[in-house]
Amino acid sequence: MAYSEATADIMRSDIGVEPGIAEKKMFGGLAFMLHGNMVCGVTKDGGMYRVGKAAEAEALALGAGPMTFTGRKMGGMVELDAGGFEDEALRQKLTELSLANAASLPPKG
């Protein structure tokens, strides 16, 4: 699955300069990691955010959709389609929730 480099650039800008941020190609897209834990990623049609199970209901109430991968719902993950991805305020809030979730996890490798 190809992803949009323009969408990746927007996500890079949303994350900003955070110590410990890295990019990794995953699932045919691009993921952004904080100390080895996934924060968010670029998909074929938009973006996905790992907000964590505690913030999932809040993210869904803001307008994100549940993340499904291979037909199964992934707890703690939400996604934005191309239309939702255009909402800068929504992206920023989801990015904040995702960075907080990743920061709460122990660093990997």
C-alpha positions as CSV (number, residue, x, y, z in Angstrom):
1,M,0.0,0.0,0.0
2,A,1.5,3.3,-1.0
3,Y,1.1,6.4,1.1
4,S,1.0,10.1,0.3
5,E,4.3,11.9,1.0
6,A,2.3,15.1,1.3
7,T,0.2,13.5,4.1
8,A,3.5,12.3,5.8
9,D,4.8,15.9,5.6
10,I,1.7,17.2,7.4
11,M,2.0,14.6,10.1
12,R,5.7,15.5,10.5
13,S,4.7,19.1,11.0
14,D,1.9,18.1,13.5
15,I,4.4,16.1,15.6
16,G,7.0,18.8,15.5
17,V,10.5,18.4,16.9
18,E,10.3,15.9,19.7
19,P,13.3,14.2,21.2
20,G,13.1,10.5,20.5
21,I,10.9,10.7,17.4
22,A,11.7,8.3,14.6
23,E,10.1,7.2,11.4
24,K,9.6,3.6,10.4
25,K,8.0,2.0,7.4
26,M,5.3,-0.4,8.6
27,F,2.1,-2.0,7.3
28,G,2.8,-0.5,3.8
29,G,2.7,3.0,5.3
30,L,4.8,5.2,7.5
31,A,4.8,5.2,11.3
32,F,6.1,7.8,13.7
33,M,7.6,6.3,16.9
34,L,8.5,7.9,20.2
35,H,11.3,5.9,21.9
36,G,10.2,2.9,19.9
37,N,6.4,3.2,20.7
38,M,4.1,4.0,17.8
39,V,2.5,7.5,18.0
40,C,0.7,7.7,14.7
41,G,1.1,6.8,11.0
42,V,0.2,7.6,7.5
43,T,-2.1,5.2,5.7
44,K,-3.2,5.0,2.1
45,D,-6.2,7.2,2.7
46,G,-5.3,9.3,5.7
47,G,-3.8,8.7,9.1
48,M,-4.0,6.5,12.2
49,Y,-3.3,7.4,15.8
50,R,-2.4,5.3,18.8
51,V,-4.3,7.2,21.5
52,G,-4.4,4.4,23.9
53,K,-7.5,2.6,25.3
54,A,-8.0,5.3,28.0
55,A,-8.4,8.0,25.4
56,E,-10.1,6.0,22.7
57,A,-13.6,7.2,23.6
58,E,-12.5,10.8,23.6
59,A,-10.8,10.4,20.2
60,L,-13.9,8.8,18.7
61,A,-16.1,11.6,20.2
62,L,-13.9,14.2,18.5
63,G,-14.6,12.7,15.1
64,A,-12.0,10.0,14.5
65,G,-13.2,6.5,13.4
66,P,-12.3,3.2,15.0
67,M,-9.2,1.7,13.5
68,T,-9.8,-1.7,11.8
69,F,-7.0,-3.8,10.3
70,T,-7.9,-6.9,8.4
71,G,-11.5,-6.5,9.5
72,R,-10.8,-6.4,13.2
73,K,-11.1,-3.4,15.5
74,M,-7.8,-2.4,17.1
75,G,-8.3,-1.1,20.7
76,G,-6.6,2.1,21.5
77,M,-6.2,3.0,17.8
78,V,-8.3,5.4,15.7
79,E,-8.1,6.6,12.2
80,L,-8.9,9.6,10.0
81,D,-9.9,9.3,6.4
82,A,-8.7,11.9,3.9
83,G,-11.6,14.2,4.7
84,G,-11.1,14.0,8.5
85,F,-7.3,14.5,8.0
86,E,-8.0,17.9,6.6
87,D,-9.3,19.1,10.0
88,E,-6.1,20.6,11.5
89,A,-7.6,21.0,15.0
90,L,-8.7,17.4,15.1
91,R,-5.3,16.2,13.9
92,Q,-3.5,18.3,16.5
93,K,-5.7,16.9,19.3
94,L,-5.2,13.3,18.2
95,T,-1.5,13.9,17.9
96,E,-1.4,15.3,21.5
97,L,-3.3,12.3,22.8
98,S,-1.0,9.9,20.9
99,L,2.2,11.5,22.0
100,A,1.0,11.4,25.6
101,N,0.1,7.7,25.2
102,A,3.5,6.9,23.8
103,A,5.3,8.9,26.5
104,S,3.4,6.9,29.1
105,L,4.9,3.6,27.8
106,P,8.4,2.2,28.6
107,P,10.9,3.0,25.9
108,K,11.7,0.1,23.5
109,G,15.1,-1.0,22.3
